[in-house]
Amino acid sequence: MVCGKCEKKLSKLAAPDPFQSSSKAIKEGTRKVGENKLLGKPGSSRARFSPYQSGCKDCKQPTTQNKAKYCHGCAYKKGICSICGKKVLDTSSYTMSAK
């Protein structure tokens, strides 16, 4: 669950469509279609990869969204935004199991 203010912060598509070559970089030849990004630039993948970057404040599970403080399950159970923690939904009348 994400509030309206934090929708802009959501991550976009990770990789472009490899079958659509409308990109200017592909047409010029500076980027290859279907290239393995981990092998493309040495050292760039190590800076991007951080396994302990973010975890849920409650259950310590890794979060799937960038800059998220809560995982999807905990955010839905509490009715809060997973990024900023603001109350989004009133869950007092809901019947939820807390597993």
Jmol script that loads the backbone (N, CA, C; Angstrom):
load data "model"
ATOM      1  N   MET A   1       0.836  -1.169   0.000  1.00  0.00           N
ATOM      2  CA  MET A   1       0.000   0.000   0.000  1.00  0.00           C
ATOM      3  C   MET A   1       0.887   1.239   0.000  1.00  0.00           C
ATOM      4  N   VAL A   2       0.586   2.155  -0.883  1.00  0.00           N
ATOM      5  CA  VAL A   2       1.367   3.374  -1.004  1.00  0.00           C
ATOM      6  C   VAL A   2       0.401   4.553  -1.078  1.00  0.00           C
ATOM      7  N   CYS A   3       0.714   5.637  -0.375  1.00  0.00           N
ATOM      8  CA  CYS A   3      -0.139   6.823  -0.421  1.00  0.00           C
ATOM      9  C   CYS A   3       0.081   7.555  -1.743  1.00  0.00           C
ATOM     10  N   GLY A   4      -0.789   8.513  -2.024  1.00  0.00           N
ATOM     11  CA  GLY A   4      -0.712   9.257  -3.279  1.00  0.00           C
ATOM     12  C   GLY A   4       0.568  10.054  -3.421  1.00  0.00           C
ATOM     13  N   LYS A   5       1.080  10.562  -2.303  1.00  0.00           N
ATOM     14  CA  LYS A   5       2.300  11.367  -2.329  1.00  0.00           C
ATOM     15  C   LYS A   5       3.522  10.513  -2.689  1.00  0.00           C
ATOM     16  N   CYS A   6       3.533   9.263  -2.226  1.00  0.00           N
ATOM     17  CA  CYS A   6       4.695   8.394  -2.447  1.00  0.00           C
ATOM     18  C   CYS A   6       4.625   7.610  -3.758  1.00  0.00           C
ATOM     19  N   GLU A   7       3.544   7.731  -4.508  1.00  0.00           N
ATOM     20  CA  GLU A   7       3.453   7.016  -5.787  1.00  0.00           C
ATOM     21  C   GLU A   7       4.522   7.469  -6.760  1.00  0.00           C
ATOM     22  N   LYS A   8       4.939   8.728  -6.645  1.00  0.00           N
ATOM     23  CA  LYS A   8       5.987   9.251  -7.528  1.00  0.00           C
ATOM     24  C   LYS A   8       7.342   8.609  -7.231  1.00  0.00           C
ATOM     25  N   LYS A   9       7.534   8.147  -6.000  1.00  0.00           N
ATOM     26  CA  LYS A   9       8.810   7.572  -5.597  1.00  0.00           C
ATOM     27  C   LYS A   9       8.963   6.110  -5.992  1.00  0.00           C
ATOM     28  N   LEU A  10       7.897   5.498  -6.508  1.00  0.00           N
ATOM     29  CA  LEU A  10       7.967   4.082  -6.861  1.00  0.00           C
ATOM     30  C   LEU A  10       8.965   3.852  -7.981  1.00  0.00           C
ATOM     31  N   SER A  11       9.622   2.712  -7.947  1.00  0.00           N
ATOM     32  CA  SER A  11      10.619   2.405  -8.964  1.00  0.00           C
ATOM     33  C   SER A  11       9.936   2.106 -10.285  1.00  0.00           C
ATOM     34  N   LYS A  12      10.606   2.437 -11.328  1.00  0.00           N
ATOM     35  CA  LYS A  12      10.076   2.234 -12.678  1.00  0.00           C
ATOM     36  C   LYS A  12      10.489   0.857 -13.178  1.00  0.00           C
ATOM     37  N   LEU A  13      10.227   0.588 -14.432  1.00  0.00           N
ATOM     38  CA  LEU A  13      10.580  -0.679 -15.053  1.00  0.00           C
ATOM     39  C   LEU A  13      12.097  -0.861 -15.022  1.00  0.00           C
ATOM     40  N   ALA A  14      12.552  -2.030 -14.620  1.00  0.00           N
ATOM     41  CA  ALA A  14      13.978  -2.268 -14.412  1.00  0.00           C
ATOM     42  C   ALA A  14      14.759  -2.299 -15.720  1.00  0.00           C
ATOM     43  N   ALA A  15      14.214  -2.899 -16.738  1.00  0.00           N
ATOM     44  CA  ALA A  15      14.943  -3.039 -17.998  1.00  0.00           C
ATOM     45  C   ALA A  15      14.014  -2.703 -19.155  1.00  0.00           C
ATOM     46  N   PRO A  16      14.526  -2.078 -20.189  1.00  0.00           N
ATOM     47  CA  PRO A  16      13.683  -1.783 -21.344  1.00  0.00           C
ATOM     48  C   PRO A  16      13.353  -3.050 -22.121  1.00  0.00           C
ATOM     49  N   ASP A  17      12.349  -2.966 -22.948  1.00  0.00           N
ATOM     50  CA  ASP A  17      11.948  -4.098 -23.765  1.00  0.00           C
ATOM     51  C   ASP A  17      13.054  -4.413 -24.774  1.00  0.00           C
ATOM     52  N   PRO A  18      13.644  -5.609 -24.738  1.00  0.00           N
ATOM     53  CA  PRO A  18      14.756  -5.912 -25.658  1.00  0.00           C
ATOM     54  C   PRO A  18      14.318  -6.056 -27.106  1.00  0.00           C
ATOM     55  N   PHE A  19      13.032  -6.245 -27.358  1.00  0.00           N
ATOM     56  CA  PHE A  19      12.562  -6.446 -28.725  1.00  0.00           C
ATOM     57  C   PHE A  19      12.178  -5.137 -29.396  1.00  0.00           C
ATOM     58  N   GLN A  20      12.130  -4.060 -28.643  1.00  0.00           N
ATOM     59  CA  GLN A  20      11.781  -2.769 -29.214  1.00  0.00           C
ATOM     60  C   GLN A  20      13.054  -1.939 -29.334  1.00  0.00           C
ATOM     61  N   SER A  21      13.479  -1.667 -30.526  1.00  0.00           N
ATOM     62  CA  SER A  21      14.733  -0.950 -30.723  1.00  0.00           C
ATOM     63  C   SER A  21      14.481   0.502 -31.109  1.00  0.00           C
ATOM     64  N   SER A  22      13.579   1.159 -30.386  1.00  0.00           N
ATOM     65  CA  SER A  22      13.296   2.556 -30.678  1.00  0.00           C
ATOM     66  C   SER A  22      14.198   3.492 -29.894  1.00  0.00           C
ATOM     67  N   SER A  23      15.012   2.951 -29.018  1.00  0.00           N
ATOM     68  CA  SER A  23      15.896   3.776 -28.210  1.00  0.00           C
ATOM     69  C   SER A  23      16.998   4.377 -29.081  1.00  0.00           C
ATOM     70  N   LYS A  24      17.362   5.605 -28.761  1.00  0.00           N
ATOM     71  CA  LYS A  24      18.396   6.302 -29.524  1.00  0.00           C
ATOM     72  C   LYS A  24      19.760   5.629 -29.344  1.00  0.00           C
ATOM     73  N   ALA A  25      20.024   5.114 -28.125  1.00  0.00           N
ATOM     74  CA  ALA A  25      21.308   4.476 -27.845  1.00  0.00           C
ATOM     75  C   ALA A  25      21.461   3.165 -28.626  1.00  0.00           C
ATOM     76  N   ILE A  26      20.360   2.459 -28.819  1.00  0.00           N
ATOM     77  CA  ILE A  26      20.426   1.198 -29.564  1.00  0.00           C
ATOM     78  C   ILE A  26      20.669   1.479 -31.045  1.00  0.00           C
ATOM     79  N   LYS A  27      19.996   2.489 -31.559  1.00  0.00           N
ATOM     80  CA  LYS A  27      20.153   2.828 -32.980  1.00  0.00           C
ATOM     81  C   LYS A  27      21.563   3.305 -33.298  1.00  0.00           C
ATOM     82  N   GLU A  28      22.166   4.049 -32.367  1.00  0.00           N
ATOM     83  CA  GLU A  28      23.530   4.548 -32.579  1.00  0.00           C
ATOM     84  C   GLU A  28      24.580   3.473 -32.371  1.00  0.00           C
ATOM     85  N   GLY A  29      24.238   2.422 -31.645  1.00  0.00           N
ATOM     86  CA  GLY A  29      25.183   1.339 -31.424  1.00  0.00           C
ATOM     87  C   GLY A  29      25.965   1.440 -30.132  1.00  0.00           C
ATOM     88  N   THR A  30      25.609   2.389 -29.251  1.00  0.00           N
ATOM     89  CA  THR A  30      26.321   2.499 -27.986  1.00  0.00           C
ATOM     90  C   THR A  30      25.832   1.488 -26.963  1.00  0.00           C
ATOM     91  N   ARG A  31      24.633   0.943 -27.150  1.00  0.00           N
ATOM     92  CA  ARG A  31      24.111  -0.073 -26.249  1.00  0.00           C
ATOM     93  C   ARG A  31      23.618  -1.248 -27.078  1.00  0.00           C
ATOM     94  N   LYS A  32      23.959  -2.451 -26.634  1.00  0.00           N
ATOM     95  CA  LYS A  32      23.572  -3.653 -27.357  1.00  0.00           C
ATOM     96  C   LYS A  32      22.244  -4.178 -26.842  1.00  0.00           C
ATOM     97  N   VAL A  33      21.458  -4.791 -27.706  1.00  0.00           N
ATOM     98  CA  VAL A  33      20.192  -5.398 -27.309  1.00  0.00           C
ATOM     99  C   VAL A  33      20.482  -6.760 -26.709  1.00  0.00           C
ATOM    100  N   GLY A  34      19.917  -7.051 -25.552  1.00  0.00           N
ATOM    101  CA  GLY A  34      20.126  -8.333 -24.899  1.00  0.00           C
ATOM    102  C   GLY A  34      21.463  -8.460 -24.198  1.00  0.00           C
ATOM    103  N   GLU A  35      22.130  -7.355 -23.929  1.00  0.00           N
ATOM    104  CA  GLU A  35      23.443  -7.375 -23.289  1.00  0.00           C
ATOM    105  C   GLU A  35      23.288  -7.717 -21.802  1.00  0.00           C
ATOM    106  N   ASN A  36      24.196  -8.498 -21.278  1.00  0.00           N
ATOM    107  CA  ASN A  36      24.197  -8.820 -19.863  1.00  0.00           C
ATOM    108  C   ASN A  36      24.739  -7.622 -19.103  1.00  0.00           C
ATOM    109  N   LYS A  37      23.886  -6.997 -18.289  1.00  0.00           N
ATOM    110  CA  LYS A  37      24.274  -5.769 -17.607  1.00  0.00           C
ATOM    111  C   LYS A  37      25.321  -6.009 -16.523  1.00  0.00           C
ATOM    112  N   LEU A  38      25.346  -7.209 -15.965  1.00  0.00           N
ATOM    113  CA  LEU A  38      26.342  -7.487 -14.926  1.00  0.00           C
ATOM    114  C   LEU A  38      27.745  -7.600 -15.494  1.00  0.00           C
ATOM    115  N   LEU A  39      27.848  -8.006 -16.755  1.00  0.00           N
ATOM    116  CA  LEU A  39      29.158  -8.141 -17.372  1.00  0.00           C
ATOM    117  C   LEU A  39      29.548  -6.922 -18.198  1.00  0.00           C
ATOM    118  N   GLY A  40      28.612  -6.004 -18.402  1.00  0.00           N
ATOM    119  CA  GLY A  40      28.844  -4.850 -19.266  1.00  0.00           C
ATOM    120  C   GLY A  40      29.902  -3.905 -18.748  1.00  0.00           C
ATOM    121  N   LYS A  41      29.734  -3.412 -17.536  1.00  0.00           N
ATOM    122  CA  LYS A  41      30.689  -2.453 -16.970  1.00  0.00           C
ATOM    123  C   LYS A  41      31.295  -3.066 -15.714  1.00  0.00           C
ATOM    124  N   PRO A  42      32.591  -3.261 -15.677  1.00  0.00           N
ATOM    125  CA  PRO A  42      33.192  -3.843 -14.474  1.00  0.00           C
ATOM    126  C   PRO A  42      33.139  -2.867 -13.301  1.00  0.00           C
ATOM    127  N   GLY A  43      32.701  -3.368 -12.147  1.00  0.00           N
ATOM    128  CA  GLY A  43      32.653  -2.543 -10.944  1.00  0.00           C
ATOM    129  C   GLY A  43      31.330  -1.853 -10.719  1.00  0.00           C
ATOM    130  N   SER A  44      30.504  -1.690 -11.757  1.00  0.00           N
ATOM    131  CA  SER A  44      29.246  -0.970 -11.577  1.00  0.00           C
ATOM    132  C   SER A  44      28.219  -1.818 -10.846  1.00  0.00           C
ATOM    133  N   SER A  45      28.280  -3.128 -10.995  1.00  0.00           N
ATOM    134  CA  SER A  45      27.293  -3.974 -10.336  1.00  0.00           C
ATOM    135  C   SER A  45      27.551  -4.063  -8.834  1.00  0.00           C
ATOM    136  N   ARG A  46      28.802  -3.963  -8.418  1.00  0.00           N
ATOM    137  CA  ARG A  46      29.113  -4.044  -6.992  1.00  0.00           C
ATOM    138  C   ARG A  46      28.593  -2.819  -6.236  1.00  0.00           C
ATOM    139  N   ALA A  47      28.628  -1.661  -6.869  1.00  0.00           N
ATOM    140  CA  ALA A  47      28.150  -0.450  -6.209  1.00  0.00           C
ATOM    141  C   ALA A  47      26.630  -0.478  -6.084  1.00  0.00           C
ATOM    142  N   ARG A  48      25.954  -1.115  -7.026  1.00  0.00           N
ATOM    143  CA  ARG A  48      24.498  -1.142  -7.028  1.00  0.00           C
ATOM    144  C   ARG A  48      23.956  -2.202  -6.080  1.00  0.00           C
ATOM    145  N   PHE A  49      24.672  -3.272  -5.862  1.00  0.00           N
ATOM    146  CA  PHE A  49      24.190  -4.400  -5.074  1.00  0.00           C
ATOM    147  C   PHE A  49      24.512  -4.196  -3.605  1.00  0.00           C
ATOM    148  N   SER A  50      23.483  -4.180  -2.775  1.00  0.00           N
ATOM    149  CA  SER A  50      23.689  -4.123  -1.329  1.00  0.00           C
ATOM    150  C   SER A  50      22.595  -4.982  -0.681  1.00  0.00           C
ATOM    151  N   PRO A  51      22.941  -6.181  -0.240  1.00  0.00           N
ATOM    152  CA  PRO A  51      21.929  -7.117   0.232  1.00  0.00           C
ATOM    153  C   PRO A  51      21.244  -6.701   1.528  1.00  0.00           C
ATOM    154  N   TYR A  52      21.877  -5.889   2.346  1.00  0.00           N
ATOM    155  CA  TYR A  52      21.287  -5.486   3.616  1.00  0.00           C
ATOM    156  C   TYR A  52      20.771  -4.056   3.550  1.00  0.00           C
ATOM    157  N   GLN A  53      20.357  -3.632   2.372  1.00  0.00           N
ATOM    158  CA  GLN A  53      19.974  -2.249   2.163  1.00  0.00           C
ATOM    159  C   GLN A  53      18.724  -1.875   2.953  1.00  0.00           C
ATOM    160  N   SER A  54      17.639  -2.588   2.778  1.00  0.00           N
ATOM    161  CA  SER A  54      16.418  -2.206   3.465  1.00  0.00           C
ATOM    162  C   SER A  54      15.651  -3.446   3.885  1.00  0.00           C
ATOM    163  N   GLY A  55      15.117  -3.372   5.069  1.00  0.00           N
ATOM    164  CA  GLY A  55      14.295  -4.446   5.589  1.00  0.00           C
ATOM    165  C   GLY A  55      13.099  -3.845   6.294  1.00  0.00           C
ATOM    166  N   CYS A  56      12.066  -4.635   6.462  1.00  0.00           N
ATOM    167  CA  CYS A  56      10.856  -4.178   7.125  1.00  0.00           C
ATOM    168  C   CYS A  56      11.163  -3.840   8.584  1.00  0.00           C
ATOM    169  N   LYS A  57      10.574  -2.773   9.088  1.00  0.00           N
ATOM    170  CA  LYS A  57      10.821  -2.366  10.476  1.00  0.00           C
ATOM    171  C   LYS A  57      10.251  -3.370  11.461  1.00  0.00           C
ATOM    172  N   ASP A  58       9.160  -4.052  11.084  1.00  0.00           N
ATOM    173  CA  ASP A  58       8.501  -4.976  12.003  1.00  0.00           C
ATOM    174  C   ASP A  58       9.042  -6.391  11.906  1.00  0.00           C
ATOM    175  N   CYS A  59       8.992  -6.961  10.698  1.00  0.00           N
ATOM    176  CA  CYS A  59       9.323  -8.382  10.553  1.00  0.00           C
ATOM    177  C   CYS A  59      10.717  -8.629   9.987  1.00  0.00           C
ATOM    178  N   LYS A  60      11.447  -7.589   9.628  1.00  0.00           N
ATOM    179  CA  LYS A  60      12.825  -7.667   9.123  1.00  0.00           C
ATOM    180  C   LYS A  60      12.958  -8.393   7.782  1.00  0.00           C
ATOM    181  N   GLN A  61      11.851  -8.583   7.065  1.00  0.00           N
ATOM    182  CA  GLN A  61      11.930  -9.172   5.720  1.00  0.00           C
ATOM    183  C   GLN A  61      12.443  -8.118   4.751  1.00  0.00           C
ATOM    184  N   PRO A  62      13.097  -8.524   3.679  1.00  0.00           N
ATOM    185  CA  PRO A  62      13.534  -7.533   2.689  1.00  0.00           C
ATOM    186  C   PRO A  62      12.335  -6.919   1.974  1.00  0.00           C
ATOM    187  N   THR A  63      12.405  -5.622   1.734  1.00  0.00           N
ATOM    188  CA  THR A  63      11.321  -4.933   1.052  1.00  0.00           C
ATOM    189  C   THR A  63      11.536  -4.990  -0.453  1.00  0.00           C
ATOM    190  N   THR A  64      10.444  -5.017  -1.193  1.00  0.00           N
ATOM    191  CA  THR A  64      10.545  -5.135  -2.647  1.00  0.00           C
ATOM    192  C   THR A  64      10.621  -3.782  -3.329  1.00  0.00           C
ATOM    193  N   GLN A  65      10.136  -2.737  -2.684  1.00  0.00           N
ATOM    194  CA  GLN A  65      10.158  -1.411  -3.283  1.00  0.00           C
ATOM    195  C   GLN A  65      11.376  -0.638  -2.796  1.00  0.00           C
ATOM    196  N   ASN A  66      11.838   0.277  -3.623  1.00  0.00           N
ATOM    197  CA  ASN A  66      12.946   1.136  -3.219  1.00  0.00           C
ATOM    198  C   ASN A  66      12.474   2.113  -2.150  1.00  0.00           C
ATOM    199  N   LYS A  67      13.301   2.382  -1.166  1.00  0.00           N
ATOM    200  CA  LYS A  67      13.046   3.333  -0.088  1.00  0.00           C
ATOM    201  C   LYS A  67      11.862   2.945   0.786  1.00  0.00           C
ATOM    202  N   ALA A  68      11.453   1.692   0.784  1.00  0.00           N
ATOM    203  CA  ALA A  68      10.315   1.263   1.598  1.00  0.00           C
ATOM    204  C   ALA A  68      10.769   0.931   3.012  1.00  0.00           C
ATOM    205  N   LYS A  69       9.934   1.286   3.984  1.00  0.00           N
ATOM    206  CA  LYS A  69      10.232   1.002   5.379  1.00  0.00           C
ATOM    207  C   LYS A  69       9.515  -0.252   5.858  1.00  0.00           C
ATOM    208  N   TYR A  70       8.396  -0.580   5.220  1.00  0.00           N
ATOM    209  CA  TYR A  70       7.593  -1.735   5.618  1.00  0.00           C
ATOM    210  C   TYR A  70       7.367  -2.637   4.407  1.00  0.00           C
ATOM    211  N   CYS A  71       7.275  -3.947   4.641  1.00  0.00           N
ATOM    212  CA  CYS A  71       6.955  -4.874   3.553  1.00  0.00           C
ATOM    213  C   CYS A  71       5.457  -4.766   3.249  1.00  0.00           C
ATOM    214  N   HIS A  72       5.011  -5.384   2.158  1.00  0.00           N
ATOM    215  CA  HIS A  72       3.620  -5.272   1.739  1.00  0.00           C
ATOM    216  C   HIS A  72       2.669  -5.845   2.784  1.00  0.00           C
ATOM    217  N   GLY A  73       3.046  -6.965   3.375  1.00  0.00           N
ATOM    218  CA  GLY A  73       2.181  -7.612   4.356  1.00  0.00           C
ATOM    219  C   GLY A  73       1.960  -6.768   5.589  1.00  0.00           C
ATOM    220  N   CYS A  74       3.032  -6.238   6.150  1.00  0.00           N
ATOM    221  CA  CYS A  74       2.923  -5.414   7.363  1.00  0.00           C
ATOM    222  C   CYS A  74       2.201  -4.097   7.070  1.00  0.00           C
ATOM    223  N   ALA A  75       2.440  -3.520   5.896  1.00  0.00           N
ATOM    224  CA  ALA A  75       1.773  -2.268   5.539  1.00  0.00           C
ATOM    225  C   ALA A  75       0.272  -2.486   5.388  1.00  0.00           C
ATOM    226  N   TYR A  76      -0.125  -3.603   4.818  1.00  0.00           N
ATOM    227  CA  TYR A  76      -1.554  -3.875   4.650  1.00  0.00           C
ATOM    228  C   TYR A  76      -2.210  -4.183   5.989  1.00  0.00           C
ATOM    229  N   LYS A  77      -1.525  -4.939   6.850  1.00  0.00           N
ATOM    230  CA  LYS A  77      -2.099  -5.274   8.153  1.00  0.00           C
ATOM    231  C   LYS A  77      -2.341  -4.030   8.999  1.00  0.00           C
ATOM    232  N   LYS A  78      -1.429  -3.073   8.933  1.00  0.00           N
ATOM    233  CA  LYS A  78      -1.569  -1.857   9.719  1.00  0.00           C
ATOM    234  C   LYS A  78      -2.341  -0.765   8.998  1.00  0.00           C
ATOM    235  N   GLY A  79      -2.485  -0.892   7.669  1.00  0.00           N
ATOM    236  CA  GLY A  79      -3.175   0.131   6.891  1.00  0.00           C
ATOM    237  C   GLY A  79      -2.350   1.376   6.691  1.00  0.00           C
ATOM    238  N   ILE A  80      -1.037   1.211   6.545  1.00  0.00           N
ATOM    239  CA  ILE A  80      -0.140   2.361   6.406  1.00  0.00           C
ATOM    240  C   ILE A  80       0.569   2.317   5.057  1.00  0.00           C
ATOM    241  N   CYS A  81       1.143   3.445   4.698  1.00  0.00           N
ATOM    242  CA  CYS A  81       1.949   3.534   3.471  1.00  0.00           C
ATOM    243  C   CYS A  81       3.266   2.807   3.728  1.00  0.00           C
ATOM    244  N   SER A  82       3.699   1.982   2.788  1.00  0.00           N
ATOM    245  CA  SER A  82       4.913   1.202   3.006  1.00  0.00           C
ATOM    246  C   SER A  82       6.180   2.046   2.902  1.00  0.00           C
ATOM    247  N   ILE A  83       6.107   3.229   2.305  1.00  0.00           N
ATOM    248  CA  ILE A  83       7.294   4.071   2.155  1.00  0.00           C
ATOM    249  C   ILE A  83       7.412   5.085   3.294  1.00  0.00           C
ATOM    250  N   CYS A  84       6.348   5.862   3.556  1.00  0.00           N
ATOM    251  CA  CYS A  84       6.465   6.915   4.577  1.00  0.00           C
ATOM    252  C   CYS A  84       5.850   6.525   5.915  1.00  0.00           C
ATOM    253  N   GLY A  85       4.968   5.533   5.957  1.00  0.00           N
ATOM    254  CA  GLY A  85       4.379   5.089   7.211  1.00  0.00           C
ATOM    255  C   GLY A  85       3.123   5.836   7.607  1.00  0.00           C
ATOM    256  N   LYS A  86       2.591   6.673   6.709  1.00  0.00           N
ATOM    257  CA  LYS A  86       1.393   7.443   7.001  1.00  0.00           C
ATOM    258  C   LYS A  86       0.157   6.547   6.926  1.00  0.00           C
ATOM    259  N   LYS A  87      -0.825   6.760   7.799  1.00  0.00           N
ATOM    260  CA  LYS A  87      -2.053   5.968   7.826  1.00  0.00           C
ATOM    261  C   LYS A  87      -2.841   6.213   6.545  1.00  0.00           C
ATOM    262  N   VAL A  88      -3.166   5.123   5.813  1.00  0.00           N
ATOM    263  CA  VAL A  88      -3.861   5.230   4.546  1.00  0.00           C
ATOM    264  C   VAL A  88      -5.253   4.609   4.625  1.00  0.00           C
ATOM    265  N   LEU A  89      -5.389   3.542   5.385  1.00  0.00           N
ATOM    266  CA  LEU A  89      -6.602   2.746   5.389  1.00  0.00           C
ATOM    267  C   LEU A  89      -7.008   2.430   6.821  1.00  0.00           C
ATOM    268  N   ASP A  90      -8.313   2.498   7.093  1.00  0.00           N
ATOM    269  CA  ASP A  90      -8.818   2.147   8.417  1.00  0.00           C
ATOM    270  C   ASP A  90      -9.085   0.650   8.439  1.00  0.00           C
ATOM    271  N   THR A  91      -8.275  -0.096   9.195  1.00  0.00           N
ATOM    272  CA  THR A  91      -8.399  -1.550   9.229  1.00  0.00           C
ATOM    273  C   THR A  91      -9.083  -2.046  10.504  1.00  0.00           C
ATOM    274  N   SER A  92      -9.783  -1.160  11.204  1.00  0.00           N
ATOM    275  CA  SER A  92     -10.414  -1.572  12.458  1.00  0.00           C
ATOM    276  C   SER A  92     -11.577  -2.549  12.239  1.00  0.00           C
ATOM    277  N   SER A  93     -12.286  -2.441  11.116  1.00  0.00           N
ATOM    278  CA  SER A  93     -13.415  -3.332  10.853  1.00  0.00           C
ATOM    279  C   SER A  93     -13.040  -4.550  10.015  1.00  0.00           C
ATOM    280  N   TYR A  94     -11.747  -4.701   9.686  1.00  0.00           N
ATOM    281  CA  TYR A  94     -11.304  -5.823   8.876  1.00  0.00           C
ATOM    282  C   TYR A  94     -11.029  -7.048   9.755  1.00  0.00           C
ATOM    283  N   THR A  95     -11.250  -8.220   9.196  1.00  0.00           N
ATOM    284  CA  THR A  95     -10.893  -9.461   9.880  1.00  0.00           C
ATOM    285  C   THR A  95      -9.623  -9.975   9.246  1.00  0.00           C
ATOM    286  N   MET A  96      -8.487  -9.791   9.933  1.00  0.00           N
ATOM    287  CA  MET A  96      -7.190 -10.185   9.388  1.00  0.00           C
ATOM    288  C   MET A  96      -6.520 -11.182  10.325  1.00  0.00           C
ATOM    289  N   SER A  97      -5.800 -12.114   9.745  1.00  0.00           N
ATOM    290  CA  SER A  97      -5.025 -13.043  10.553  1.00  0.00           C
ATOM    291  C   SER A  97      -3.604 -12.497  10.683  1.00  0.00           C
ATOM    292  N   ALA A  98      -3.049 -12.611  11.842  1.00  0.00           N
ATOM    293  CA  ALA A  98      -1.680 -12.135  12.089  1.00  0.00           C
ATOM    294  C   ALA A  98      -0.764 -13.330  12.199  1.00  0.00           C
ATOM    295  N   LYS A  99      -0.260 -13.791  11.059  1.00  0.00           N
ATOM    296  CA  LYS A  99       0.626 -14.946  11.049  1.00  0.00           C
ATOM    297  C   LYS A  99       2.049 -14.513  11.188  1.00  0.00           C
TER     298      LYS A  99
END
end "model"
wireframe off; spacefill off
backbone 0.3
color backbone group
